[in-house]
Amino acid sequence: MPTKPHSQDFSGFFTEAARVRDNSPLKSLTKYMNADPTLVSLGAGLPHPDTYPFAQVGAAVAPAGKSIASCSSAELLDVSVTPAASNSIESLSKFLQYGNGRGVPSYSRFAQEHTERVHSPPYADWDVVVSLGNTDAFVKALMLFCDRGDTLIVDEWTYPAIIGTVVPMGIRMAPVRMDSQGMVPEALDQLCAEWSDSAHPLRMAYMIPTAQNPTGATMSLDRKHAIYAVAQRRGLVIIEDDPYYYLQFEAYRPRSEIGDLEERYANLPGISSLVPSLLSIDVDGRVIRLDSFSKVLAPGLRCGWVTAPKYITDKIQFHNETSIQQPAGVSQAIVSKLMNEQWGHDGWERHLVQIQREYAVRRDRFVDLCLQHLKGKVDFTIPDAGMFLWFRVLLNSDMQNKPGAMQEVFDSMIANHVLLVPGYMFSPQGASPEVRDKPYIRAAFSYASMDDFEVAITRLARALEPFTSQVA
Amino acid sequence: MSPDSAKTAMAGQPLAKDLSHLFIPAQRAHQKSPFKAVMGNPTLEMINMAGGMPSPSTFPLVQLQATVRTAGQDGTLSLERTQSSGTTESLDKLLQYNDGRGMDSYCRFLRRFTELAHRPQYADWDVIASCGNTDSIAKAVSLFCQQGDHIIVEQFSFPGALCSLKFANVKPVAVSMDSEGVVPEALDGLCSSWAGATPLRAMYLVPTGQNPTGATMSLERRQAVYAVAQKHDLVIIEDDPYYFLQFGPIPAGQGADATIDEIRQQPLVPSLLSLDTDGRVIRLDSFSKILAPNLRCGWITAPAYMQDRFQILNESTILQPSGLTQGVISRLLNDTWGIEGWNEHLCTLRTAYAARRNLFVKLVSKHLAGLATFTVPTSGMFLWMKIDLGPAAADPTAMPRLLDAMKKCGVMMAPGMPFSVGPVPGHFLRAAFALADTDMFEPALQRLALAIAAIRGSTPLDAPPAMCAEPIEPAAPARIAVNGST
């Protein structure tokens, strides 16, 4: 089998802060401490594990692929981390002691194995480094290539935490037009071609290629190839923020067309039939991929990982070591034990299929109801993945040109006791009156109970009625 | 002001001074996220189609439990999926997205504990959850210092903080220390004569069991430093992870180790927070040394308007610490141990650390007389030695050669350089006495003595390795019982 090529070197684009990030001088002493067992080390300021009051930590977890609603307590797995290390995972005291910015090895190793299975990155020197979730990972990736005065390329509608982070850092955003599949390659290319600030060249593009927040758009593989080609032509590094990657399902079919429900959900992609990621086509090593357990295990675990060329993951490691260190040991312990010893990679896939089913069912029901109740009031692209629906409100001729119309729409929604998010909050162009009047609102179908869907949508219909009905 | 801090405000307590003029410009112009304002909309009958939150029905964890050791006995705590356990939220809530402040039950305990431990003197203080002090340092500094600014630090400081400053392009300005830490007159002189491009607005220090010097500031010293901070309108970042590991002076006449009863009687030196009438102290607390390091959990105490900033910083980075960790800590501290059990645990730690300190100091005095000087630490885990290299002192290669000789002899300590702001004024080693087996203290110090002697020249530098003591096979690891008895 031919060896994979080495990544291209983008370190020439590093910010000054990235350049100076290096190994902590104290952490680099640890290699001496571990090398010689007869050497007595009084070098590290570590507390003694005997002082930790925890003798064991564990969780009761559903068997892989079973929803918690459908399993009995007898079926629950006991995921327990004890003072004794096992073949595949460390002792509890190792999970609870200081480590480095790479995380506890067994957790990191699972992430690496999984990444190889799903994406098989096409260059040799890729690596993973732990993160506390994609928002923190984003900041660390951003700071490698963007500094005050630089500009980050983003989708024309994007994740609000990005906007909220980038603005105080003095980093600007250049929005790129989207269509139903996300960022438009020709628009990206045109932005780069017309960019005239030679003091601050465009270096980095941020995108959410699957079930994009807020538009719900998912890039096809062809689209990803086209975007990647532009990035190659224009010398861009890409942040692939992909927390909804595994929440892929199939195209929507109306309930009336579905016969057997079991058969309907028999072909969920698992991990073998997902739309391939940008990482999987990244021959140059220009993609920094952000993965998170937030939507596929639970957000409160606060753990995930970053995949990138090793010279980049090293920098993120050093940044971790001067900030968060690593994800919480308890989270890593439970996740590592579960993944490495109980679910395994096959069980993890079964779990993902079950999550896909849950979201597919929700998407189908939600879209059924929207088509039924919101006809003529909104336009939307039906999402093939994730949890978001992006409505374009079909304002009537009176409202279309009325300043403040969308604020009235929002007030009407609140008065009708239904909460969706106004589109302007997702705009990198800020909350100017012009942006505030763009007629978009985002719905999430992930959280409300399915019983509440019809109530919510009928309330939304009522709320929109005065603004969308044609004037007589 | 949160409801809890309203309750604890004593009648007649002033509010914090508004120090927002010390914020960097980007922070001064700040607004709360409008997105969060939407999400926080409280109408009861609202159906929330807004939050991009997963449904808890997809979380595969049904229960979390832990075995907790208290005074040598094991007990269990647990967290259930849909119901609160005691004061602690349900697992579903702990596992969900939450805001950047921390779980209510976690913060509630810490508010209560901070009130009891420090009795802040202004009304509108509050706590916020953190991922540990290293992250908190970076966030606190970022409020007051931007690229090119300067910040006052102790002349020897925590390398994690120094690295953080380097990456943020914030320059440390060192103030000299003595055996009690920052010298107030030096601090005053530094501030009075400051001629830098931007003003000095903040100071970072570790007032108790300082890393690396082990110094603990006395009450008088803290009052003096606070007065200088007031005079020059500085914010103080009080990084205090060893605060609750105070154990006081060596027992008179090298007598027996203090018992836990004696330790319980010993008051703690008051914190800078407890002296803070203006609201200029940002106090960083961590569970790293008092529960376990990789819990990645701590808290920040500061005026409420500053906490709003920290919340926003959290929400654009970590969000908050792991819900599992906060849940376990809350269940442990709120429901299992309570304040009394928590104080008992801290006394147990203090007693154990005191015993280690006593033994270590005794052995340092025995083996390093004439070779090193040091101040006895009264808190924490560090002993900082100034090494006398005699005739080799002027040789710039002496320190690397000493480290090399130490490695050959089979002992390792941290050299002074990573801790020093500016060139190291002498030859220093930091010894940490918390982790190594106490059986190995004496061999370690014997080996160090040999290495120092070799560099001083009293033993030939190129003597064969046999000059060093034979590496001693480690004895069966001696357990230092956490309840203080040896």
Contacts between the chains, C-beta under 8 A, distances in Angstrom:
chain1	res1	chain2	res2	distance
A	16	B	169	7.1
A	17	B	167	4.9
A	17	B	168	7.2
A	17	B	169	6.8
A	20	B	166	5.9
A	20	B	167	6.1
A	21	B	167	5.8
A	24	B	159	6.1
A	24	B	160	6.8
A	24	B	163	5.9
A	25	B	159	5.9
A	25	B	417	7.4
A	25	B	418	3.7
A	26	B	159	5.3
A	26	B	414	6.3
A	26	B	418	5.8
A	29	B	412	7.1
A	29	B	414	6.5
A	32	B	407	6.5
A	32	B	412	5.8
A	33	B	412	6.1
A	36	B	407	7.9
A	36	B	410	7.1
A	37	B	474	7.6
A	38	B	410	5.5
A	38	B	471	3.9
A	38	B	472	7.5
A	38	B	473	7.5
A	38	B	474	7.3
A	39	B	407	7.0
A	39	B	410	4.9
A	39	B	411	6.7
A	39	B	412	5.8
A	39	B	471	7.9
A	40	B	410	6.4
A	40	B	411	5.2
A	40	B	412	7.1
A	40	B	436	5.9
A	40	B	440	4.6
A	40	B	443	6.2
A	40	B	444	4.1
A	40	B	447	7.2
A	41	B	411	7.8
A	41	B	412	4.4
A	41	B	413	8.0
A	41	B	435	7.9
A	41	B	436	6.6
A	42	B	411	7.3
A	42	B	412	6.8
A	42	B	413	5.0
A	42	B	431	4.3
A	42	B	432	5.3
A	42	B	433	6.6
A	42	B	436	5.6
A	42	B	444	5.9
A	43	B	412	4.5
A	43	B	413	5.4
A	43	B	414	4.8
A	43	B	430	7.9
A	43	B	432	6.8
A	44	B	414	7.7
A	44	B	432	6.1
A	44	B	435	6.7
A	45	B	211	6.3
A	45	B	381	6.1
A	45	B	382	6.6
A	45	B	430	8.0
A	45	B	432	4.7
A	45	B	434	7.3
A	46	B	293	7.1
A	46	B	432	7.1
A	46	B	434	6.6
A	46	B	435	4.7
A	47	B	288	7.4
A	47	B	289	5.2
A	47	B	292	7.5
A	47	B	293	6.5
A	47	B	381	7.3
A	47	B	434	5.3
A	47	B	435	6.9
A	48	B	434	5.6
A	48	B	435	5.2
A	48	B	480	6.7
A	49	B	292	7.9
A	50	B	479	6.2
A	50	B	480	6.2
A	50	B	481	7.7
A	50	B	482	5.6
A	51	B	292	8.0
A	51	B	349	5.9
A	51	B	352	6.8
A	51	B	482	5.7
A	52	B	291	6.8
A	52	B	292	4.2
A	53	B	68	5.4
A	53	B	69	5.0
A	53	B	70	6.9
A	53	B	291	6.9
A	53	B	332	7.5
A	53	B	345	6.5
A	54	B	66	5.5
A	54	B	67	6.9
A	54	B	68	6.2
A	54	B	69	7.3
A	54	B	292	6.9
A	54	B	328	7.9
A	55	B	67	4.2
A	55	B	68	7.1
A	55	B	69	5.2
A	55	B	74	5.8
A	56	B	66	6.5
A	56	B	67	4.0
A	57	B	64	7.7
A	57	B	65	7.7
A	57	B	66	4.6
A	57	B	67	7.8
A	57	B	328	7.2
A	58	B	64	7.5
A	58	B	65	5.6
A	58	B	66	7.3
A	59	B	61	5.0
A	59	B	62	7.7
A	59	B	63	6.5
A	59	B	64	5.0
A	59	B	65	7.4
A	60	B	61	7.2
A	60	B	62	4.5
A	60	B	63	4.1
A	60	B	64	8.0
A	60	B	65	7.8
A	61	B	60	5.2
A	61	B	61	5.6
A	61	B	62	6.8
A	62	B	60	4.5
A	62	B	62	6.7
A	67	B	57	6.6
A	67	B	58	7.6
A	68	B	57	6.8
A	68	B	59	7.3
A	68	B	60	6.3
A	68	B	62	5.7
A	68	B	81	7.4
A	69	B	57	6.1
A	73	B	62	7.8
A	76	B	62	5.8
A	76	B	63	7.9
A	95	B	294	6.2
A	96	B	292	4.0
A	96	B	293	6.9
A	96	B	294	4.8
A	96	B	295	6.8
A	97	B	292	7.3
A	97	B	293	5.9
A	97	B	294	5.9
A	98	B	288	7.6
A	98	B	293	4.4
A	98	B	294	6.5
A	99	B	294	6.5
A	104	B	294	7.9
A	132	B	131	7.2
A	132	B	317	7.8
A	132	B	318	5.1
A	132	B	319	7.8
A	133	B	318	7.4
A	133	B	319	6.6
A	135	B	316	6.6
A	135	B	317	6.2
A	135	B	318	7.6
A	135	B	319	6.5
A	136	B	317	4.7
A	136	B	318	5.2
A	136	B	319	8.0
A	139	B	316	7.0
A	139	B	317	5.5
A	148	B	147	7.0
A	160	B	33	6.9
A	160	B	35	4.4
A	161	B	315	6.9
A	161	B	316	5.6
A	164	B	33	5.4
A	164	B	35	7.7
A	164	B	312	7.4
A	164	B	315	7.3
A	164	B	316	5.2
A	165	B	316	4.0
A	165	B	317	7.5
A	168	B	26	4.6
A	168	B	27	7.3
A	168	B	30	7.1
A	169	B	26	7.6
A	170	B	26	6.8
A	213	B	52	6.3
A	294	B	54	7.5
A	294	B	97	7.6
A	295	B	54	5.4
A	297	B	59	7.1
A	297	B	60	6.9
A	298	B	54	7.3
A	298	B	58	8.0
A	298	B	59	4.3
A	298	B	61	6.8
A	298	B	95	3.7
A	298	B	96	7.3
A	298	B	323	7.7
A	299	B	53	7.1
A	299	B	54	6.7
A	299	B	95	6.9
A	299	B	96	6.0
A	299	B	97	4.4
A	299	B	319	7.8
A	299	B	323	7.9
A	300	B	94	5.2
A	300	B	95	3.9
A	300	B	96	5.8
A	300	B	97	7.4
A	300	B	98	7.1
A	300	B	322	6.6
A	300	B	323	2.8
A	300	B	324	6.7
A	301	B	95	6.9
A	301	B	322	6.1
A	301	B	323	7.2
A	301	B	324	6.5
A	302	B	318	6.9
A	302	B	319	6.8
A	302	B	320	7.6
A	302	B	321	6.8
A	302	B	322	4.5
A	302	B	323	7.3
A	303	B	322	7.4
A	318	B	163	8.0
A	319	B	167	7.3
A	321	B	134	7.8
A	321	B	160	7.3
A	321	B	163	7.6
A	322	B	134	6.4
A	322	B	138	6.7
A	322	B	160	5.8
A	322	B	163	4.6
A	322	B	164	4.4
A	322	B	167	6.3
A	323	B	131	8.0
A	323	B	134	6.2
A	323	B	135	4.7
A	323	B	138	5.4
A	323	B	164	7.3
A	324	B	131	4.8
A	324	B	132	7.2
A	324	B	134	7.5
A	324	B	135	4.9
A	324	B	296	6.8
A	324	B	318	6.1
A	325	B	131	7.6
A	325	B	132	6.3
A	325	B	134	6.2
A	325	B	135	7.7
A	325	B	294	7.6
A	325	B	296	6.2
A	326	B	294	7.1
A	326	B	296	7.1
A	327	B	296	7.0
A	327	B	322	7.0
A	328	B	131	8.0
A	328	B	294	7.1
A	328	B	295	6.2
A	328	B	296	4.5
A	328	B	297	7.1
A	328	B	321	6.4
A	328	B	322	3.5
A	328	B	324	6.8
A	328	B	325	4.5
A	329	B	292	7.1
A	329	B	294	3.3
A	329	B	295	6.2
A	329	B	296	6.9
A	329	B	325	7.9
A	330	B	295	6.7
A	330	B	322	6.3
A	330	B	324	4.9
A	330	B	325	5.0
A	330	B	328	6.3
A	331	B	322	4.6
A	331	B	324	5.6
A	331	B	325	7.1
A	332	B	294	8.0
A	334	B	61	7.5
A	334	B	64	7.8
A	334	B	324	6.9
A	351	B	60	6.6
A	355	B	58	5.6
A	358	B	55	7.3
A	358	B	57	7.1
A	358	B	58	5.7
A	387	B	52	6.0
A	387	B	54	7.6
A	388	B	52	6.6
A	414	B	41	6.9
A	414	B	43	6.9
A	414	B	46	7.7
A	417	B	43	6.2
A	417	B	45	4.6
A	417	B	46	5.3
A	417	B	47	6.6
A	418	B	46	7.0
A	418	B	47	5.3
A	418	B	49	6.5
A	419	B	38	7.2
A	419	B	41	6.1
A	419	B	46	5.0
A	419	B	47	6.8
A	419	B	48	5.1
A	419	B	49	6.1
A	419	B	50	4.5
A	420	B	49	5.2
A	420	B	50	5.6
A	421	B	35	7.0
A	421	B	38	5.8
A	421	B	50	4.8
A	422	B	38	7.2
A	425	B	34	5.8
A	425	B	35	4.7
A	425	B	38	7.0
A	431	B	34	6.8
A	442	B	50	7.5
A	443	B	49	4.6
A	443	B	50	7.7
A	444	B	49	5.9
A	444	B	50	6.3
A	444	B	51	6.0
A	444	B	52	4.9
A	444	B	53	7.3
A	445	B	49	7.2
A	446	B	51	7.9
A	446	B	52	6.6
A	446	B	53	6.2
A	446	B	54	5.4
A	446	B	55	5.9
A	447	B	48	6.3
A	447	B	49	7.8
A	447	B	51	5.5
A	447	B	52	8.0
A	447	B	53	4.6
A	447	B	54	7.1
A	447	B	55	5.6
A	448	B	47	5.5
A	448	B	48	6.0
A	448	B	49	5.8
A	449	B	55	7.9
A	452	B	47	5.0
A	455	B	47	6.3
A	456	B	47	4.2
A	456	B	49	5.3
A	459	B	47	7.0
A	460	B	49	7.8
